Amino acid sequence: MRRARIVGTLAVVASLVAVGGVAVSIPASGSAAARRAGGLVDACGAGSYQTEPTSLVLTCADAGIIATRLAWRSWTSSDALATGAATVIDCTPSCAAGRTYDYPAELTLSRARLVDGLLLFTSATLRFTGRLPLGWHAGRTSTYPIPLVPKTADAQVLVTETWTAFFSANSSIGQKARLLENGTASVVEIQKMFAVLPSNLTTEVDSVRVDGRAATVRYRFFAGPHPVSVVRTGAAVDVRGRWLVGFATWAKLAVEYGVHTGG
């Protein structure tokens, strides 16, 4: 990203870009009719947009439940239905050492949303059609959110907007708290730190490098037109679809300015 002083509204014209270093594409899976009429599913928010996948991870954190051997009975712009199996890890004696077992199941995709010009399903519902996994207490039907991650160019804009708004003297303490990871628990400390910073503080973002749900930010402080710091490096994090200033970055700055964060 070319270094630019960011004061007002940002505008970006984005086309197909890389997501987490992987080019965004729509694989040629599924029928031509399905690709024309139906939505897409994003595998664990990785930007791998698909139609009629043969398998889909439902618990992205640990891949403990995977819909497999999927045979799609329908695929439209509002929902999609498949029969197949649920591959579940038996966490005995531990999830890392446990075996996997398959159980007959149906999978429904729904709640399609238009994101970056693409119609993406945001919810997956699994229904066991036969026996349940041993010790399963979630019921015969369970619903799992399908995470969505903005394209890299969009994420860079969102991170930059968050960064400049958080460090701007024009933002209230309440606004700053909402732009900081776990910031609502740090309102007093935020107020103390900004009390010792220049009242006309602004931030210049040199670059933003997005890697999945984290971003590395290179930036510097200005007091009016005058720089008051060398180039710094910080981290932003994606928290439930919102890019926030990382708490570790804030804590390091607070210590530098003599404010105890309790973190």
C-alpha positions as CSV (number, residue, x, y, z in Angstrom):
1,M,0.0,0.0,0.0
2,R,1.5,3.4,-0.9
3,R,2.1,5.5,2.1
4,A,-0.6,8.1,2.4
5,R,-1.8,10.5,5.1
6,I,-5.2,9.4,6.1
7,V,-7.5,12.2,7.4
8,G,-10.9,11.8,5.8
9,T,-12.9,9.1,4.1
10,L,-11.1,6.3,2.3
11,A,-12.1,5.0,-1.1
12,V,-10.9,1.8,-2.6
13,V,-11.7,0.2,-5.9
14,A,-11.3,-3.5,-5.4
15,S,-11.7,-6.4,-7.9
16,L,-10.7,-10.0,-7.3
17,V,-7.8,-10.0,-4.9
18,A,-6.0,-12.5,-2.6
19,V,-7.5,-13.6,0.7
20,G,-4.8,-14.6,3.2
21,G,-2.4,-15.1,0.3
22,V,-4.7,-17.3,-1.6
23,A,-6.4,-16.1,-4.8
24,V,-10.1,-15.7,-4.6
25,S,-11.8,-18.0,-7.2
26,I,-14.9,-20.0,-7.7
27,P,-14.1,-23.6,-8.4
28,A,-15.9,-25.4,-11.1
29,S,-17.6,-27.8,-8.8
30,G,-21.3,-28.4,-9.0
31,S,-23.5,-28.1,-12.0
32,A,-23.5,-25.1,-14.3
33,A,-27.2,-24.5,-13.4
34,A,-26.2,-24.5,-9.7
35,R,-23.4,-22.0,-10.3
36,R,-25.8,-19.7,-12.1
37,A,-28.7,-19.8,-9.7
38,G,-27.3,-20.7,-6.3
39,G,-25.3,-19.2,-3.6
40,L,-21.7,-20.0,-2.5
41,V,-20.2,-21.4,0.6
42,D,-16.9,-20.1,2.1
43,A,-15.0,-22.9,3.8
44,C,-14.1,-21.6,7.3
45,G,-13.8,-18.0,6.1
46,A,-10.8,-18.8,4.0
47,G,-12.1,-17.2,0.8
48,S,-12.4,-20.7,-0.9
49,Y,-15.9,-20.1,-2.5
50,Q,-17.6,-23.3,-3.6
51,T,-20.8,-24.7,-4.9
52,E,-21.9,-28.2,-4.0
53,P,-18.7,-29.2,-2.0
54,T,-18.3,-32.9,-1.2
55,S,-17.3,-32.0,2.4
56,L,-17.6,-29.0,4.7
57,V,-15.9,-28.3,8.1
58,L,-18.6,-27.2,10.5
59,T,-16.4,-26.5,13.6
60,C,-13.5,-24.4,12.2
61,A,-11.6,-24.1,15.5
62,D,-10.9,-27.9,15.8
63,A,-12.4,-29.6,12.7
64,G,-14.2,-31.8,15.2
65,I,-17.3,-32.1,13.1
66,I,-17.2,-32.3,9.3
67,A,-20.1,-32.9,6.9
68,T,-18.8,-35.5,4.4
69,R,-19.9,-37.6,1.4
70,L,-22.3,-34.8,0.5
71,A,-24.8,-35.5,-2.3
72,W,-26.7,-32.3,-3.0
73,R,-30.5,-32.7,-3.6
74,S,-31.0,-28.9,-4.2
75,W,-28.8,-25.7,-4.4
76,T,-30.6,-22.4,-4.8
77,S,-30.0,-18.7,-4.0
78,S,-31.9,-19.1,-0.6
79,D,-30.8,-22.5,0.6
80,A,-29.1,-25.8,-0.2
81,L,-29.8,-29.4,1.0
82,A,-27.6,-32.5,0.9
83,T,-27.5,-36.0,2.3
84,G,-24.4,-37.6,3.6
85,A,-22.6,-38.2,6.8
86,A,-21.2,-36.3,9.8
87,T,-17.6,-37.2,10.7
88,V,-17.3,-36.6,14.5
89,I,-14.1,-37.0,16.6
90,D,-14.5,-39.2,19.7
91,C,-12.5,-37.2,22.3
92,T,-11.6,-40.3,24.3
93,P,-9.1,-40.3,25.9
94,S,-8.5,-36.8,24.2
95,C,-9.6,-35.1,21.1
96,A,-6.1,-35.2,19.7
97,A,-5.9,-38.9,20.2
98,G,-9.5,-39.8,19.5
99,R,-10.9,-41.7,16.6
100,T,-13.4,-40.4,14.0
101,Y,-16.8,-42.0,13.4
102,D,-19.4,-41.4,10.6
103,Y,-23.1,-40.9,11.3
104,P,-25.9,-40.5,8.7
105,A,-26.9,-36.9,8.4
106,E,-28.5,-34.2,6.3
107,L,-26.9,-30.7,5.8
108,T,-28.8,-27.5,5.0
109,L,-27.2,-24.2,4.1
110,S,-29.2,-21.0,4.5
111,R,-29.2,-17.3,5.4
112,A,-27.5,-16.2,2.2
113,R,-26.0,-12.7,2.3
114,L,-24.6,-10.6,-0.4
115,V,-20.9,-9.9,0.4
116,D,-18.5,-8.2,-2.0
117,G,-21.0,-9.0,-4.9
118,L,-21.1,-12.7,-4.0
119,L,-24.1,-14.5,-2.5
120,L,-22.7,-16.4,0.5
121,F,-24.5,-18.9,2.8
122,T,-23.8,-17.9,6.4
123,S,-25.5,-20.8,8.3
124,A,-25.2,-24.6,8.2
125,T,-27.7,-26.9,9.9
126,L,-26.8,-30.5,10.5
127,R,-29.5,-33.1,11.3
128,F,-28.6,-36.6,12.3
129,T,-30.9,-39.1,10.4
130,G,-29.8,-42.2,12.3
131,R,-27.9,-43.0,15.5
132,L,-26.3,-40.1,17.5
133,P,-22.7,-39.9,18.5
134,L,-21.9,-41.5,21.9
135,G,-22.4,-38.9,24.6
136,W,-23.9,-36.4,22.2
137,H,-26.1,-33.8,24.1
138,A,-26.7,-31.2,21.4
139,G,-29.8,-32.9,20.1
140,R,-30.6,-34.3,16.7
141,T,-30.2,-30.9,14.9
142,S,-27.4,-28.4,15.4
143,T,-26.7,-25.1,13.6
144,Y,-23.2,-23.7,12.9
145,P,-22.3,-20.2,11.7
146,I,-20.3,-20.0,8.5
147,P,-17.7,-17.3,9.1
148,L,-17.1,-14.6,6.5
149,V,-13.8,-12.8,6.0
150,P,-13.6,-9.6,4.0
151,K,-11.3,-9.6,0.9
152,T,-7.8,-8.4,1.6
153,A,-8.3,-5.0,0.1
154,D,-11.5,-4.4,2.1
155,A,-9.8,-5.6,5.3
156,Q,-6.9,-3.1,4.7
157,V,-9.4,-0.3,4.5
158,L,-11.3,-1.4,7.6
159,V,-8.1,-1.8,9.6
160,T,-6.8,1.6,8.5
161,E,-10.1,3.3,9.4
162,T,-10.1,1.6,12.8
163,W,-6.5,2.6,13.5
164,T,-6.9,6.2,12.6
165,A,-10.2,6.6,14.5
166,F,-8.8,5.0,17.6
167,F,-5.8,7.3,17.8
168,S,-7.6,10.4,16.6
169,A,-8.1,13.2,19.1
170,N,-11.6,13.7,17.7
171,S,-12.8,10.3,18.8
172,S,-14.4,10.1,22.3
173,I,-13.1,7.7,24.9
174,G,-16.2,5.6,24.5
175,Q,-15.6,5.3,20.7
176,K,-11.9,4.4,21.4
177,A,-13.0,1.6,23.8
178,R,-15.3,0.1,21.2
179,L,-12.4,0.1,18.7
180,L,-10.0,-1.7,21.1
181,E,-9.9,-5.5,21.7
182,N,-11.4,-5.9,25.2
183,G,-11.5,-2.2,25.3
184,T,-14.7,-1.8,27.3
185,A,-12.8,-3.1,30.4
186,S,-10.1,-0.4,29.9
187,V,-12.0,2.9,29.7
188,V,-10.1,4.5,32.6
189,E,-6.7,3.5,31.3
190,I,-7.6,4.7,27.8
191,Q,-8.6,8.0,29.2
192,K,-5.3,8.3,31.2
193,M,-3.1,7.5,28.2
194,F,-4.8,9.9,25.8
195,A,-4.6,12.6,28.5
196,V,-0.8,12.6,28.1
197,L,-0.8,12.4,24.3
198,P,-0.9,15.6,22.1
199,S,-4.4,17.0,21.9
200,N,-4.1,17.3,18.1
201,L,-2.9,13.7,17.6
202,T,-3.4,12.0,14.2
203,T,-2.0,8.8,12.8
204,E,-0.5,8.0,9.4
205,V,-0.7,4.4,8.4
206,D,2.1,3.3,6.1
207,S,1.0,-0.3,5.4
208,V,-1.4,-3.0,6.4
209,R,-0.6,-6.7,5.9
210,V,-3.6,-8.9,6.4
211,D,-3.1,-12.6,7.4
212,G,-6.5,-14.2,8.0
213,R,-8.0,-12.7,11.1
214,A,-5.0,-10.7,12.1
215,A,-3.2,-7.8,10.5
216,T,0.2,-6.1,10.9
217,V,0.0,-2.3,10.9
218,R,3.0,0.0,10.3
219,Y,2.1,3.6,11.4
220,R,3.4,6.8,13.0
221,F,2.0,9.6,15.1
222,F,1.7,13.2,14.2
223,A,0.9,16.3,16.3
224,G,-0.7,18.5,13.7
225,P,1.6,18.5,10.7
226,H,4.6,17.4,12.8
227,P,5.7,13.8,13.3
228,V,6.2,12.8,16.9
229,S,7.3,9.2,16.5
230,V,9.3,6.9,14.3
231,V,7.5,4.2,12.3
232,R,5.8,1.8,14.7
233,T,4.5,-1.7,14.2
234,G,1.2,-2.9,15.8
235,A,-1.5,-5.6,15.4
236,A,-5.1,-5.5,14.5
237,V,-7.5,-8.4,15.1
238,D,-10.8,-9.5,13.5
239,V,-13.3,-10.0,16.4
240,R,-16.6,-11.4,15.1
241,G,-16.3,-9.5,11.8
242,R,-15.0,-6.2,13.3
243,W,-11.4,-5.1,13.0
244,L,-10.1,-3.8,16.3
245,V,-6.8,-2.5,17.6
246,G,-5.1,-5.5,19.3
247,F,-4.9,-5.3,23.1
248,A,-1.2,-6.3,23.2
249,T,-0.4,-3.3,20.9
250,W,-2.4,-0.9,23.2
251,A,-0.8,-2.4,26.4
252,K,2.7,-1.8,25.0
253,L,1.9,1.8,24.2
254,A,0.3,2.4,27.5
255,V,3.4,1.2,29.4
256,E,5.5,3.4,27.2
257,Y,3.4,6.4,28.3
258,G,3.4,5.4,31.9
259,V,-0.1,4.0,32.1
260,H,-0.8,0.6,33.8
261,T,-3.3,-1.5,31.9
262,G,-3.7,-4.4,34.2
263,G,-3.2,-6.7,31.3
